[in-house]
Amino acid sequence: MITPDEIIIGIDFKKLTNTILSYSIWLSTVVNCKNLSLFHILEYNLTPPSYLLPHINREKEKIKKNLDILADTVKRYSLNVENKVIFGRLIETISNLSKGKNVFMVLGFKSYVTRPSTSERILRGVRIPILVVKSEEFKEIKPDKINISQILCPIDFSDNSLRALEFAKEISKKIKAKLLIVYVVPENKVKGIMKDPQAISKYLNYLKEEGENEMEKLAKGYDYEVLIGVPADEILKKAKDADLIIIGSKGRSYVEAVFVGSVAEAVIKNSNKNVFLIP
């Protein structure tokens, strides 16, 4: 089992806060990590003028008190909890929090139509394993309420997805959940390079057969399916029966600020299930 040094948890004090903390406590048990760090970022890209500093400091003190209250609740679960209010740039700050350590992150997710949300910016810019929480709002911190009985792990045989698969196998064994592994032959890509319907059908069937051969080796002892279609669409259909999706993120470099591949991003945005992104 992959055991991180620390689980860092983004707190914005909005509706999902109790849910996020509940899943953080649950995750700490699953991956055997007792070190949690709650953080809230006061995001400023430029140094503010001196006359604003007293206001900023008052705001930091207020947030710190609220984090202390949450930390005290989490400590009841025999966990080591720190909390931090940080003034700075979003991606740079989170990268510094995880620098030189084996860190997992728990993050609530929100999406906007007109602009990238904070959570989307984090997913695109930070290259660490992230549990993206999207499930129902908990009225209080209740890790015992979490019941993961079915895990979905989509793969495409890339290095990212194979790391996600190994992690999914470990998690499913630890919590005694069923694991369904899915590979989708990308019909849209094949149609983009071929025009003849007969040739398309023949090549898709060939790719499906190749996928099944690979799956027989990789998914031995687990349920698996090989499908033909648009990957994101087929994964979302299968996700309806899952409690958790574990998927590889096709990231490039931090400099390019691209962490989430198009399929993973579509799954996160369009499913109401929690998603664990593995880089």
C-alpha positions in Angstrom: 0.0 0.0 0.0 1.2 3.5 -0.9 1.6 5.4 2.4 2.1 9.2 2.1 4.0 11.2 4.6 1.1 13.6 4.9 -2.4 14.3 3.6 -3.0 18.0 2.8 -6.6 19.2 2.8 -7.8 22.4 1.1 -10.4 24.1 3.3 -12.7 26.9 2.0 -15.4 26.7 4.7 -18.1 26.0 2.1 -20.8 23.4 2.0 -18.5 20.4 1.4 -16.1 21.1 4.3 -17.5 18.4 6.6 -17.6 15.9 3.6 -14.0 16.8 2.7 -12.8 16.2 6.3 -14.8 13.0 6.6 -13.1 11.6 3.5 -9.7 12.8 4.7 -10.1 10.8 7.9 -11.3 7.8 5.9 -8.3 8.1 3.6 -5.9 8.4 6.5 -7.1 5.0 7.7 -6.9 3.4 4.2 -3.4 4.5 3.4 -2.1 4.3 7.0 -1.2 8.0 7.3 -1.8 9.8 10.6 -0.4 13.2 9.5 -3.0 15.7 8.2 -2.5 19.3 7.4 -5.5 21.7 6.9 -4.7 24.7 4.8 -6.5 27.8 3.5 -4.9 30.1 1.0 -5.5 33.9 0.9 -4.6 34.2 -2.7 -2.7 37.3 -3.8 -0.6 37.4 -6.9 0.9 40.8 -6.1 2.2 42.2 -2.8 -0.6 44.2 -1.3 -0.1 47.8 -0.2 0.9 48.4 3.4 -2.5 49.9 4.4 -4.2 46.6 3.6 -1.9 44.5 5.9 -3.9 45.0 9.1 -7.0 43.9 7.4 -5.3 40.8 5.9 -3.8 39.9 9.3 -7.2 40.2 11.0 -8.6 37.9 8.3 -5.8 35.4 8.8 -6.5 35.3 12.5 -10.2 34.7 12.0 -9.5 31.9 9.5 -6.9 30.4 11.8 -9.4 30.2 14.7 -11.9 28.4 12.4 -9.2 26.0 11.3 -8.3 25.3 14.9 -11.9 24.3 15.6 -11.9 21.9 12.7 -8.5 20.5 13.6 -9.6 19.8 17.2 -12.5 17.7 15.8 -10.2 15.8 13.5 -7.7 15.1 16.3 -10.4 13.1 18.1 -9.7 10.3 15.5 -6.1 9.9 16.9 -4.5 11.9 14.1 -1.7 14.5 14.1 -3.3 17.6 12.7 -1.6 20.9 11.7 -3.3 23.9 10.1 -2.0 26.8 8.0 -3.4 30.0 6.7 -1.1 31.0 3.8 -0.8 34.3 2.0 0.4 33.8 -1.6 -0.1 32.4 -5.1 -2.3 29.4 -5.4 -0.3 26.8 -7.3 3.1 27.9 -6.0 1.8 27.7 -2.4 0.4 24.1 -2.8 3.6 23.0 -4.6 5.7 24.3 -1.7 3.4 22.4 0.7 4.2 19.2 -1.1 7.8 19.8 -2.0 10.2 17.1 -1.0 7.5 14.9 0.5 5.2 12.1 -0.5 1.9 13.9 -0.2 -1.7 13.1 -1.0 -4.3 15.9 -1.3 -8.1 16.0 -0.6 -10.0 18.7 -2.5 -13.6 19.7 -2.9 -14.6 20.4 -6.5 -16.6 23.1 -8.1 -16.8 24.2 -11.8 -17.9 27.4 -13.4 -19.1 28.0 -17.0 -17.3 31.2 -17.6 -14.0 30.7 -15.9 -11.8 28.0 -14.3 -12.7 27.5 -10.6 -10.0 27.3 -7.9 -10.3 23.5 -7.8 -9.9 23.3 -11.5 -6.8 25.4 -11.4 -5.3 23.2 -8.7 -6.0 20.0 -10.7 -4.4 21.5 -13.8 -1.3 22.8 -11.9 -0.4 20.5 -9.1 1.1 17.1 -9.8 0.3 14.9 -6.7 -2.3 12.3 -6.0 -5.6 14.1 -5.3 -8.9 12.8 -4.0 -11.5 15.0 -5.6 -14.6 15.1 -3.4 -17.9 15.7 -5.1 -20.4 13.6 -3.1 -23.3 14.7 -1.0 -23.0 17.3 1.7 -22.4 15.9 5.2 -24.0 17.8 8.0 -21.2 16.9 10.4 -17.8 15.2 10.2 -18.7 11.5 9.9 -16.1 9.2 8.3 -18.1 6.2 9.5 -20.8 7.2 7.0 -18.5 6.5 4.1 -19.1 3.2 2.4 -17.1 2.4 -0.7 -18.3 -1.0 -2.1 -17.6 -0.5 -5.8 -14.5 1.1 -7.4 -14.2 1.9 -11.1 -10.7 2.1 -12.6 -10.6 3.2 -16.3 -7.3 2.5 -18.0 -5.7 3.1 -21.4 -2.5 1.1 -20.8 -0.5 4.3 -20.4 2.0 4.6 -17.5 -0.4 6.9 -15.6 -3.3 4.6 -15.9 -1.3 1.5 -14.9 -0.2 3.3 -11.7 -3.8 4.1 -11.1 -4.7 0.5 -11.6 -2.1 -0.7 -9.0 -3.4 1.8 -6.5 -7.0 0.8 -7.2 -6.1 -2.9 -6.6 -4.5 -2.0 -3.3 -7.4 0.2 -2.2 -10.0 -2.4 -3.2 -8.2 -5.1 -1.2 -7.8 -2.9 1.9 -11.5 -1.9 2.1 -12.9 -5.1 0.6 -14.6 -3.3 -2.3 -15.3 -4.7 -5.8 -13.1 -3.4 -8.5 -14.2 -3.0 -12.2 -11.5 -2.2 -14.6 -12.6 -0.7 -18.0 -10.7 0.0 -21.2 -12.5 1.9 -24.0 -11.3 1.6 -27.5 -11.4 5.2 -28.8 -13.9 5.0 -31.6 -13.7 8.8 -32.3 -9.9 8.7 -32.9 -10.2 5.8 -35.3 -13.0 7.6 -37.2 -10.7 10.6 -37.4 -8.1 8.8 -39.4 -10.2 6.4 -41.4 -13.2 7.0 -43.6 -14.2 3.6 -45.0 -16.9 2.1 -42.6 -15.8 -1.5 -43.2 -12.2 -0.6 -42.5 -13.2 1.3 -39.3 -15.3 -1.7 -38.0 -12.4 -4.1 -38.7 -9.8 -2.0 -37.0 -12.0 -1.3 -34.0 -12.6 -5.1 -33.5 -8.9 -5.6 -33.8 -8.2 -3.0 -31.1 -10.9 -4.5 -28.9 -9.3 -8.0 -29.2 -5.9 -6.5 -28.4 -7.4 -4.7 -25.4 -8.9 -7.9 -24.1 -5.6 -9.8 -24.4 -3.9 -7.0 -22.4 -6.7 -7.0 -19.8 -6.5 -10.7 -19.3 -2.9 -10.2 -18.1 -3.5 -7.0 -16.1 -6.9 -7.6 -14.5 -6.4 -11.2 -13.5 -8.7 -11.9 -10.5 -10.8 -8.8 -11.1 -13.9 -7.9 -13.2 -13.1 -6.1 -16.4 -14.7 -4.8 -19.6 -13.4 -3.7 -23.0 -15.8 -1.4 -24.8 -15.9 0.6 -28.0 -16.9 4.2 -27.9 -16.0 7.7 -26.8 -13.9 7.0 -23.6 -15.3 9.7 -21.4 -18.9 8.9 -22.3 -18.5 5.1 -21.7 -16.6 5.7 -18.4 -19.4 8.1 -17.2 -22.0 5.4 -18.0 -20.1 2.8 -15.9 -19.5 5.4 -13.1 -23.2 5.4 -12.3 -22.7 2.1 -10.4 -19.5 3.1 -8.7 -18.8 4.7 -5.3 -15.3 5.9 -6.3 -13.4 6.4 -9.6 -9.7 5.9 -9.6 -8.1 7.3 -12.8 -4.7 8.2 -14.1 -4.1 11.8 -14.9 -2.2 12.4 -18.1 -0.1 15.3 -16.9 2.8 16.9 -18.6 5.1 19.2 -16.6 4.4 21.7 -13.9 5.8 24.5 -16.1 3.2 23.6 -18.7 0.5 23.7 -16.0 -1.3 20.7 -17.5 -2.1 17.9 -15.1 -5.5 16.5 -16.0 -6.0 14.9 -19.4 -9.2 15.5 -21.4 -10.8 12.2 -20.4 -10.1 12.6 -16.6 -11.3 16.2 -16.7 -14.5 15.2 -18.4 -15.1 12.5 -15.8 -14.5 14.9 -12.9 -16.7 17.6 -14.4 -19.6 15.3 -15.4 -19.8 12.7 -12.7 -21.2 13.2 -9.3 -18.9 10.5 -7.9 -15.6 11.1 -6.1 -12.5 10.8 -8.2 -9.0 9.8 -7.1 -6.5 11.2 -9.6 -3.1 9.4 -9.8 -0.2 11.1 -11.6 
